Amino acid sequence: MITLTSVSIILAAAILVVLAIVVAYILGWANRTFAVEVDPAVAKINEALPGANCGGCGYVGCSEYAEAVSVGEADTTLCAPGGSACSQALAEILGVEAQQTEKQLAVVHCSATSDERLGLAAYDGEETCAAANLIAGVQGCAYGCLGLGDCARACPYGAISVENDLAAVDEQKCLGCKKCVAACPRAVISMVPFAAERTLAVTCGNRDFGPDVKQVCQTGCIGCKACAKLSDAVEMNGNLPLVDYAKLKTDGDLESVVAKCPMNALAVIGTALNRPSACGPASRRRQRNRTSVRV
């Protein structure tokens, strides 16, 4: 015997089925009508990029960079994490000649550990460089590394660690994404070109005169100009040496220049070879599987 309740249930079920069919039809129509066509080249370029979305290329992320490359608004060489392998892959996708890229690595322009810094003050605030930098006199040198690890936390590749309150770059892990540069409130880190296995780096950023530097640091550059007298690739920019990497020789002269510095404010850094490729799916897997950096 069919009751009124049974009829109501059957009717409700039928209405739901009809509604589901109608909604499915509407969604299918909307999907076809409003679908945005994606350029196949953009999809291929995006797949070839590391997927780090670091912004080092000047675009918001890899997808935006891929679109710019596909229409010729951006060079294929702007992806620092991808390096030459990625540039080559993008050139092949676009059917253009691959451009030569020069790898760049992060360099910390400070060599003073906590024991070598003079005029340190107690700091009880938020454990970040950005916060500590707002406090006047937190340490004597206003140009040195604060050692609270903002750069290490920003690095997507785990290439920076902090020891004795000083940031250090692992050249084998650094892929040149520039996130550490943006994270440092004191501009202690910059990108340095590596045209060969080794290169010369200035490991001090203090622009004051020598006597003032000695008051706050035991390893700071005193502007003695000894390095500039020894190498044509080094010139003084105020009280700090500046390296012209286009002129830099990659032979024994590097050690000679470093040895001449009485304050150890110069260093030969390298070897920056055999770094993992950051191009394509393999790099995306490393991104997902990397361990977190703890400071």
Secondary structure, 3 states (H helix, E strand, C coil): CCCHHHHHHHHHHHHHHHHHHHHHHHHHHHHHHCCCCCCHHHHHHHHHCCCCCCCCCCCCCHHHHHHHHHCCCCCCCCCCCCHHHHHHHHHHHHCCCCCCCCCEEEEECCCCCHHHECCCCCCCCCCCHHHHCCCCCCCCCCCCCCCCCHHHHHCCCCCEEEECCEEEECCCCCCCCCHHHHHCCCCCEEEEECCCCEEEEECCCCCCCHHHHHHHECCCCCCCCHHHHHCCCEEEECCEEEECCCCCCCCCHHHHHHHHCCCCCEEEEECCCCCCCCCCHHHHHHHHHCCCCCC
